[in-house]
Amino acid sequence: MQATIDQLSQILIFRDLTRSELEPLQPHTQVQHYRQGEILMHESDRLPDNSYRI
């Protein structure tokens, strides 16, 4: 599921961007939900070069 413009605008580094600046970013977002205690990554895991987590 893509992040909404409202969700993006609540992220600190995107907070000062206008709606028209956030719109091109939206198609590149993905919202993930995790259960409490779920392991997201192991110390030896590597992220793909084009992947960012916020």
PDB file of N, CA, C and O in Angstrom, chain B, residues numbered from 101:
ATOM      1  N   MET B 101       0.850  -1.173   0.000  1.00  0.00           N
ATOM      2  CA  MET B 101       0.000   0.000   0.000  1.00  0.00           C
ATOM      3  C   MET B 101       0.901   1.243   0.000  1.00  0.00           C
ATOM      4  O   MET B 101       1.855   1.326   0.773  1.00  0.00           O
ATOM      5  N   GLN B 102       0.592   2.191  -0.861  1.00  0.00           N
ATOM      6  CA  GLN B 102       1.343   3.447  -0.914  1.00  0.00           C
ATOM      7  C   GLN B 102       0.997   4.331   0.271  1.00  0.00           C
ATOM      8  O   GLN B 102      -0.109   4.277   0.807  1.00  0.00           O
ATOM      9  N   ALA B 103       1.961   5.141   0.667  1.00  0.00           N
ATOM     10  CA  ALA B 103       1.703   6.145   1.702  1.00  0.00           C
ATOM     11  C   ALA B 103       0.820   7.241   1.109  1.00  0.00           C
ATOM     12  O   ALA B 103       0.917   7.559  -0.076  1.00  0.00           O
ATOM     13  N   THR B 104      -0.030   7.805   1.938  1.00  0.00           N
ATOM     14  CA  THR B 104      -0.839   8.939   1.487  1.00  0.00           C
ATOM     15  C   THR B 104       0.004  10.215   1.587  1.00  0.00           C
ATOM     16  O   THR B 104       1.037  10.237   2.256  1.00  0.00           O
ATOM     17  N   ILE B 105      -0.441  11.250   0.928  1.00  0.00           N
ATOM     18  CA  ILE B 105       0.240  12.540   1.017  1.00  0.00           C
ATOM     19  C   ILE B 105       0.238  13.010   2.474  1.00  0.00           C
ATOM     20  O   ILE B 105       1.233  13.566   2.939  1.00  0.00           O
ATOM     21  N   ASP B 106      -0.850  12.797   3.194  1.00  0.00           N
ATOM     22  CA  ASP B 106      -0.909  13.173   4.612  1.00  0.00           C
ATOM     23  C   ASP B 106       0.129  12.412   5.430  1.00  0.00           C
ATOM     24  O   ASP B 106       0.770  12.994   6.306  1.00  0.00           O
ATOM     25  N   GLN B 107       0.304  11.127   5.159  1.00  0.00           N
ATOM     26  CA  GLN B 107       1.304  10.342   5.877  1.00  0.00           C
ATOM     27  C   GLN B 107       2.706  10.858   5.574  1.00  0.00           C
ATOM     28  O   GLN B 107       3.527  11.005   6.479  1.00  0.00           O
ATOM     29  N   LEU B 108       2.977  11.132   4.308  1.00  0.00           N
ATOM     30  CA  LEU B 108       4.295  11.654   3.937  1.00  0.00           C
ATOM     31  C   LEU B 108       4.583  12.988   4.616  1.00  0.00           C
ATOM     32  O   LEU B 108       5.704  13.234   5.061  1.00  0.00           O
ATOM     33  N   SER B 109       3.582  13.839   4.696  1.00  0.00           N
ATOM     34  CA  SER B 109       3.781  15.169   5.273  1.00  0.00           C
ATOM     35  C   SER B 109       4.047  15.114   6.779  1.00  0.00           C
ATOM     36  O   SER B 109       4.495  16.104   7.358  1.00  0.00           O
ATOM     37  N   GLN B 110       3.781  13.979   7.417  1.00  0.00           N
ATOM     38  CA  GLN B 110       4.050  13.828   8.843  1.00  0.00           C
ATOM     39  C   GLN B 110       5.458  13.325   9.136  1.00  0.00           C
ATOM     40  O   GLN B 110       5.871  13.296  10.295  1.00  0.00           O
ATOM     41  N   ILE B 111       6.199  12.929   8.106  1.00  0.00           N
ATOM     42  CA  ILE B 111       7.576  12.467   8.275  1.00  0.00           C
ATOM     43  C   ILE B 111       8.477  13.689   8.333  1.00  0.00           C
ATOM     44  O   ILE B 111       8.397  14.572   7.479  1.00  0.00           O
ATOM     45  N   LEU B 112       9.331  13.734   9.343  1.00  0.00           N
ATOM     46  CA  LEU B 112      10.140  14.917   9.631  1.00  0.00           C
ATOM     47  C   LEU B 112      10.852  15.483   8.403  1.00  0.00           C
ATOM     48  O   LEU B 112      10.788  16.688   8.162  1.00  0.00           O
ATOM     49  N   ILE B 113      11.523  14.644   7.630  1.00  0.00           N
ATOM     50  CA  ILE B 113      12.290  15.183   6.494  1.00  0.00           C
ATOM     51  C   ILE B 113      11.411  15.686   5.350  1.00  0.00           C
ATOM     52  O   ILE B 113      11.886  16.421   4.483  1.00  0.00           O
ATOM     53  N   PHE B 114      10.140  15.300   5.339  1.00  0.00           N
ATOM     54  CA  PHE B 114       9.214  15.747   4.301  1.00  0.00           C
ATOM     55  C   PHE B 114       8.258  16.829   4.785  1.00  0.00           C
ATOM     56  O   PHE B 114       7.483  17.368   3.995  1.00  0.00           O
ATOM     57  N   ARG B 115       8.304  17.146   6.049  1.00  0.00           N
ATOM     58  CA  ARG B 115       7.313  18.013   6.687  1.00  0.00           C
ATOM     59  C   ARG B 115       7.151  19.371   6.001  1.00  0.00           C
ATOM     60  O   ARG B 115       6.035  19.886   5.922  1.00  0.00           O
ATOM     61  N   ASP B 116       8.237  19.957   5.506  1.00  0.00           N
ATOM     62  CA  ASP B 116       8.171  21.296   4.918  1.00  0.00           C
ATOM     63  C   ASP B 116       7.902  21.291   3.411  1.00  0.00           C
ATOM     64  O   ASP B 116       7.878  22.351   2.786  1.00  0.00           O
ATOM     65  N   LEU B 117       7.702  20.120   2.829  1.00  0.00           N
ATOM     66  CA  LEU B 117       7.411  20.052   1.397  1.00  0.00           C
ATOM     67  C   LEU B 117       5.937  20.342   1.130  1.00  0.00           C
ATOM     68  O   LEU B 117       5.068  20.022   1.942  1.00  0.00           O
ATOM     69  N   THR B 118       5.680  20.944  -0.003  1.00  0.00           N
ATOM     70  CA  THR B 118       4.299  21.223  -0.400  1.00  0.00           C
ATOM     71  C   THR B 118       3.672  19.956  -0.980  1.00  0.00           C
ATOM     72  O   THR B 118       4.368  18.990  -1.294  1.00  0.00           O
ATOM     73  N   ARG B 119       2.375  19.978  -1.113  1.00  0.00           N
ATOM     74  CA  ARG B 119       1.664  18.841  -1.701  1.00  0.00           C
ATOM     75  C   ARG B 119       2.209  18.523  -3.100  1.00  0.00           C
ATOM     76  O   ARG B 119       2.399  17.357  -3.447  1.00  0.00           O
ATOM     77  N   SER B 120       2.455  19.561  -3.894  1.00  0.00           N
ATOM     78  CA  SER B 120       2.956  19.332  -5.256  1.00  0.00           C
ATOM     79  C   SER B 120       4.378  18.762  -5.254  1.00  0.00           C
ATOM     80  O   SER B 120       4.780  18.118  -6.224  1.00  0.00           O
ATOM     81  N   GLU B 121       5.136  18.984  -4.194  1.00  0.00           N
ATOM     82  CA  GLU B 121       6.469  18.388  -4.079  1.00  0.00           C
ATOM     83  C   GLU B 121       6.398  16.948  -3.569  1.00  0.00           C
ATOM     84  O   GLU B 121       7.262  16.132  -3.888  1.00  0.00           O
ATOM     85  N   LEU B 122       5.375  16.638  -2.783  1.00  0.00           N
ATOM     86  CA  LEU B 122       5.209  15.285  -2.250  1.00  0.00           C
ATOM     87  C   LEU B 122       4.601  14.326  -3.266  1.00  0.00           C
ATOM     88  O   LEU B 122       4.907  13.134  -3.250  1.00  0.00           O
ATOM     89  N   GLU B 123       3.758  14.825  -4.133  1.00  0.00           N
ATOM     90  CA  GLU B 123       3.049  13.958  -5.085  1.00  0.00           C
ATOM     91  C   GLU B 123       3.977  13.093  -5.929  1.00  0.00           C
ATOM     92  O   GLU B 123       3.674  11.915  -6.121  1.00  0.00           O
ATOM     93  N   PRO B 124       5.104  13.616  -6.451  1.00  0.00           N
ATOM     94  CA  PRO B 124       5.979  12.734  -7.237  1.00  0.00           C
ATOM     95  C   PRO B 124       6.665  11.649  -6.402  1.00  0.00           C
ATOM     96  O   PRO B 124       7.102  10.635  -6.946  1.00  0.00           O
ATOM     97  N   LEU B 125       6.763  11.855  -5.085  1.00  0.00           N
ATOM     98  CA  LEU B 125       7.381  10.853  -4.213  1.00  0.00           C
ATOM     99  C   LEU B 125       6.437   9.700  -3.903  1.00  0.00           C
ATOM    100  O   LEU B 125       6.876   8.570  -3.694  1.00  0.00           O
ATOM    101  N   GLN B 126       5.161   9.984  -3.873  1.00  0.00           N
ATOM    102  CA  GLN B 126       4.163   9.009  -3.428  1.00  0.00           C
ATOM    103  C   GLN B 126       4.224   7.666  -4.160  1.00  0.00           C
ATOM    104  O   GLN B 126       4.136   6.631  -3.499  1.00  0.00           O
ATOM    105  N   PRO B 127       4.368   7.628  -5.479  1.00  0.00           N
ATOM    106  CA  PRO B 127       4.395   6.319  -6.148  1.00  0.00           C
ATOM    107  C   PRO B 127       5.583   5.440  -5.741  1.00  0.00           C
ATOM    108  O   PRO B 127       5.590   4.239  -6.010  1.00  0.00           O
ATOM    109  N   HIS B 128       6.570   6.031  -5.102  1.00  0.00           N
ATOM    110  CA  HIS B 128       7.772   5.285  -4.707  1.00  0.00           C
ATOM    111  C   HIS B 128       7.731   4.861  -3.245  1.00  0.00           C
ATOM    112  O   HIS B 128       8.745   4.422  -2.701  1.00  0.00           O
ATOM    113  N   THR B 129       6.575   4.986  -2.604  1.00  0.00           N
ATOM    114  CA  THR B 129       6.449   4.655  -1.187  1.00  0.00           C
ATOM    115  C   THR B 129       5.730   3.336  -0.992  1.00  0.00           C
ATOM    116  O   THR B 129       4.979   2.877  -1.852  1.00  0.00           O
ATOM    117  N   GLN B 130       5.978   2.746   0.151  1.00  0.00           N
ATOM    118  CA  GLN B 130       5.273   1.528   0.532  1.00  0.00           C
ATOM    119  C   GLN B 130       5.141   1.528   2.046  1.00  0.00           C
ATOM    120  O   GLN B 130       6.139   1.642   2.758  1.00  0.00           O
ATOM    121  N   VAL B 131       3.930   1.403   2.534  1.00  0.00           N
ATOM    122  CA  VAL B 131       3.682   1.348   3.971  1.00  0.00           C
ATOM    123  C   VAL B 131       3.701  -0.112   4.400  1.00  0.00           C
ATOM    124  O   VAL B 131       3.022  -0.952   3.809  1.00  0.00           O
ATOM    125  N   GLN B 132       4.471  -0.401   5.417  1.00  0.00           N
ATOM    126  CA  GLN B 132       4.555  -1.752   5.977  1.00  0.00           C
ATOM    127  C   GLN B 132       4.086  -1.693   7.417  1.00  0.00           C
ATOM    128  O   GLN B 132       4.395  -0.741   8.133  1.00  0.00           O
ATOM    129  N   HIS B 133       3.349  -2.693   7.844  1.00  0.00           N
ATOM    130  CA  HIS B 133       2.911  -2.815   9.231  1.00  0.00           C
ATOM    131  C   HIS B 133       3.579  -4.056   9.823  1.00  0.00           C
ATOM    132  O   HIS B 133       3.670  -5.099   9.175  1.00  0.00           O
ATOM    133  N   TYR B 134       4.038  -3.922  11.050  1.00  0.00           N
ATOM    134  CA  TYR B 134       4.728  -5.016  11.716  1.00  0.00           C
ATOM    135  C   TYR B 134       4.088  -5.300  13.067  1.00  0.00           C
ATOM    136  O   TYR B 134       3.552  -4.404  13.720  1.00  0.00           O
ATOM    137  N   ARG B 135       4.155  -6.555  13.468  1.00  0.00           N
ATOM    138  CA  ARG B 135       3.665  -6.943  14.787  1.00  0.00           C
ATOM    139  C   ARG B 135       4.732  -6.639  15.829  1.00  0.00           C
ATOM    140  O   ARG B 135       5.925  -6.660  15.528  1.00  0.00           O
ATOM    141  N   GLN B 136       4.303  -6.359  17.044  1.00  0.00           N
ATOM    142  CA  GLN B 136       5.238  -6.110  18.129  1.00  0.00           C
ATOM    143  C   GLN B 136       6.151  -7.316  18.294  1.00  0.00           C
ATOM    144  O   GLN B 136       5.690  -8.456  18.345  1.00  0.00           O
ATOM    145  N   GLY B 137       7.439  -7.055  18.375  1.00  0.00           N
ATOM    146  CA  GLY B 137       8.418  -8.107  18.565  1.00  0.00           C
ATOM    147  C   GLY B 137       8.887  -8.770  17.282  1.00  0.00           C
ATOM    148  O   GLY B 137       9.790  -9.606  17.315  1.00  0.00           O
ATOM    149  N   GLU B 138       8.291  -8.414  16.155  1.00  0.00           N
ATOM    150  CA  GLU B 138       8.688  -9.011  14.878  1.00  0.00           C
ATOM    151  C   GLU B 138      10.081  -8.521  14.498  1.00  0.00           C
ATOM    152  O   GLU B 138      10.370  -7.330  14.612  1.00  0.00           O
ATOM    153  N   ILE B 139      10.934  -9.417  14.052  1.00  0.00           N
ATOM    154  CA  ILE B 139      12.293  -9.055  13.635  1.00  0.00           C
ATOM    155  C   ILE B 139      12.221  -8.520  12.212  1.00  0.00           C
ATOM    156  O   ILE B 139      11.735  -9.192  11.302  1.00  0.00           O
ATOM    157  N   LEU B 140      12.711  -7.302  12.041  1.00  0.00           N
ATOM    158  CA  LEU B 140      12.663  -6.657  10.730  1.00  0.00           C
ATOM    159  C   LEU B 140      13.918  -6.931   9.918  1.00  0.00           C
ATOM    160  O   LEU B 140      13.853  -7.138   8.706  1.00  0.00           O
ATOM    161  N   MET B 141      15.042  -6.930  10.586  1.00  0.00           N
ATOM    162  CA  MET B 141      16.319  -7.167   9.921  1.00  0.00           C
ATOM    163  C   MET B 141      17.259  -7.843  10.909  1.00  0.00           C
ATOM    164  O   MET B 141      17.113  -7.709  12.124  1.00  0.00           O
ATOM    165  N   HIS B 142      18.205  -8.557  10.374  1.00  0.00           N
ATOM    166  CA  HIS B 142      19.289  -9.122  11.175  1.00  0.00           C
ATOM    167  C   HIS B 142      20.528  -8.273  10.930  1.00  0.00           C
ATOM    168  O   HIS B 142      20.633  -7.605   9.901  1.00  0.00           O
ATOM    169  N   GLU B 143      21.452  -8.296  11.858  1.00  0.00           N
ATOM    170  CA  GLU B 143      22.649  -7.459  11.763  1.00  0.00           C
ATOM    171  C   GLU B 143      23.402  -7.668  10.451  1.00  0.00           C
ATOM    172  O   GLU B 143      23.981  -6.718   9.923  1.00  0.00           O
ATOM    173  N   SER B 144      23.407  -8.855   9.930  1.00  0.00           N
ATOM    174  CA  SER B 144      24.168  -9.138   8.707  1.00  0.00           C
ATOM    175  C   SER B 144      23.372  -8.841   7.425  1.00  0.00           C
ATOM    176  O   SER B 144      23.928  -8.932   6.330  1.00  0.00           O
ATOM    177  N   ASP B 145      22.096  -8.492   7.540  1.00  0.00           N
ATOM    178  CA  ASP B 145      21.272  -8.195   6.362  1.00  0.00           C
ATOM    179  C   ASP B 145      21.745  -6.905   5.702  1.00  0.00           C
ATOM    180  O   ASP B 145      22.161  -5.967   6.382  1.00  0.00           O
ATOM    181  N   ARG B 146      21.678  -6.865   4.385  1.00  0.00           N
ATOM    182  CA  ARG B 146      22.020  -5.655   3.641  1.00  0.00           C
ATOM    183  C   ARG B 146      20.787  -5.169   2.896  1.00  0.00           C
ATOM    184  O   ARG B 146      20.023  -5.960   2.343  1.00  0.00           O
ATOM    185  N   LEU B 147      20.610  -3.850   2.892  1.00  0.00           N
ATOM    186  CA  LEU B 147      19.529  -3.248   2.110  1.00  0.00           C
ATOM    187  C   LEU B 147      19.976  -3.110   0.670  1.00  0.00           C
ATOM    188  O   LEU B 147      21.156  -2.865   0.419  1.00  0.00           O
ATOM    189  N   PRO B 148      19.080  -3.258  -0.274  1.00  0.00           N
ATOM    190  CA  PRO B 148      19.440  -2.954  -1.665  1.00  0.00           C
ATOM    191  C   PRO B 148      19.898  -1.498  -1.761  1.00  0.00           C
ATOM    192  O   PRO B 148      19.445  -0.656  -0.985  1.00  0.00           O
ATOM    193  N   ASP B 149      20.773  -1.202  -2.685  1.00  0.00           N
ATOM    194  CA  ASP B 149      21.326   0.154  -2.820  1.00  0.00           C
ATOM    195  C   ASP B 149      20.262   1.226  -3.010  1.00  0.00           C
ATOM    196  O   ASP B 149      20.467   2.370  -2.603  1.00  0.00           O
ATOM    197  N   ASN B 150      19.151   0.889  -3.606  1.00  0.00           N
ATOM    198  CA  ASN B 150      18.114   1.879  -3.883  1.00  0.00           C
ATOM    199  C   ASN B 150      16.976   1.844  -2.853  1.00  0.00           C
ATOM    200  O   ASN B 150      15.880   2.336  -3.121  1.00  0.00           O
ATOM    201  N   SER B 151      17.234   1.271  -1.691  1.00  0.00           N
ATOM    202  CA  SER B 151      16.199   1.128  -0.673  1.00  0.00           C
ATOM    203  C   SER B 151      16.509   1.994   0.543  1.00  0.00           C
ATOM    204  O   SER B 151      17.644   2.030   1.017  1.00  0.00           O
ATOM    205  N   TYR B 152      15.492   2.689   1.042  1.00  0.00           N
ATOM    206  CA  TYR B 152      15.641   3.545   2.209  1.00  0.00           C
ATOM    207  C   TYR B 152      14.515   3.250   3.170  1.00  0.00           C
ATOM    208  O   TYR B 152      13.392   2.960   2.759  1.00  0.00           O
ATOM    209  N   ARG B 153      14.815   3.325   4.439  1.00  0.00           N
ATOM    210  CA  ARG B 153      13.807   3.104   5.472  1.00  0.00           C
ATOM    211  C   ARG B 153      13.682   4.352   6.306  1.00  0.00           C
ATOM    212  O   ARG B 153      14.676   4.926   6.750  1.00  0.00           O
ATOM    213  N   ILE B 154      12.447   4.767   6.514  1.00  0.00           N
ATOM    214  CA  ILE B 154      12.195   5.950   7.346  1.00  0.00           C
ATOM    215  C   ILE B 154      11.246   5.550   8.442  1.00  0.00           C
ATOM    216  O   ILE B 154      10.882   6.378   9.276  1.00  0.00           O
TER     217      ILE B 154
END
